Amino acid sequence: ILNVEQSPQSLHVQEGDSTNFTCSFPSSNFYALHWYRWETAKSPEALFVMTLNGDEKKKGRISATLNTKEGYSYLYIKGSQPEDSATYLCAFNSPDSWGKFQFGAGTQVVVTP
Amino acid sequence: EPEVTQTPSHQVTQMGQEVILRCVPISNHLYFYWYRQILGQKVEFLVSFYNNEISEKSEIFDDQFSVERPDGSNFTLKIRSTKLEDSAMYFCASSWDSPSYEQYFGPGTRLTVT
């Protein structure tokens, strides 16, 4: 995989349901994987920075896992709430590309009451 | 909570005109970046800046683009002669330390070239 890919592109979730989605990235030359939450007309908000294979991070009802060997990360939302509605972006950077984040296209999550 | 700010929020300009997009990074951050997102496409890296010089730039960042930190607080992106294809949302970001730390993003400036 040469690009950063996210799937699905969008998903609709009922309030209270849990959901997850994927970010795929180049498994070689890995440095860090970043997750952002982006609401319309606002700044993308940093959720997690993940650097180690097997990393699991949690922030409230949102958590993420990282597999650098196979090149994927999952983001989980437990008990989705309407305020979780946003686009979730992942970004990859490699050690030879200092500071240059390579973004996926995002997963748009819509939580309906 | 400290945040990155950008002005203006929306800029409309005619093709061939120069534009300057302004950013105020978080005050104790040392690394600064510009990204852009053309409508319907991915966010893409333009340039990174550290210690008053460009650290890395993408192939998009040609001679028409320049960046500057004119004082201790502002970080600007200049496009000398805008083209229709420069229409995009431009994001400024800053970080305290190495790329393993978060980059904090501003809300973006929507540039429309007519």
Interface residues (C-beta under 8 A of the other chain):
Chain A: V4 Y31 A32 H34 Y36 A41 K42 S43 P44 A46 V49 T51 L89 A91 N93 S97 W98 G99 K100 F101 Q102 F103 G104 A105 G106
Chain B: E3 V4 Y31 Y33 Y35 Q41 K42 V43 E44 F45 S48 Y50 S55 E56 S58 F91 S95 P99 S100 Y101 E102 Q103 Y104 F105 G106 P107 G108
